[in-house]
Amino acid sequence: MRASDSERERVAETLREAVAEGRLEMEEFEQRLEAAYKARTHGELEPLVRDLPAPGVEVAPVGAAPARTGSQKRWADRIGKPATSSGAFAIWGGFGRRGNWTVGRKFTAFAMWGGGEIDLREANFEDREVVIRCFALMGGMQVTVPPELNVEVRGIGIMGGFGERSKDDGVPSPDSPRVRITGLALLGGVGVERKRSKAERQRLRDAELERLRDRQRELDGERGSGRGRLEKGPSD
């Protein structure tokens, strides 16, 4: 996407604050600032401040654990919240429960000639033991859970389906809540899918990319040391 003048100026302000705090040397600051004002797209601006905090943002002390949100929060931080929903119903229509919501310890979902979506990837939990009861009559329901969640599926399908499948592999975490999904699908279907959120997949890709970059820098350093020894020669 094309960058605007205000976006370029925001990047410049981030660079100015970074050099004032000693995060950037003056030479690197000048190079980045020149590149910022010449940038035409977001893709050119973003790398210039990727390793810098935004102006006015408090930075955690070195060694402190980074703040976590959504699916990145520890399971202990996602358990024991007041329930925001204990049921969902759809007749000739649909319902959705997704994002940052808190599922009650007993949650009942019903869909008749309609459909529903229950997404637990960013959800909080009222209790460590949660029961989700799904009833689909000539309708469909999709329950999406993170791979690390401890889930037990015990539904019944009559001339329909009630089953579980995994798109992303993962091992249930011992400190995650235990979620039992039960119910009945009559002439309809209830599907339970283990799948990471887009944000979580991106975080894992970024972590792997950073690991590969670190390894590449190590290899480059080793090759550079080897060339230095060869250029110096045994007689030096």
Disulfide bonds with the S-S distance in Angstrom:
none
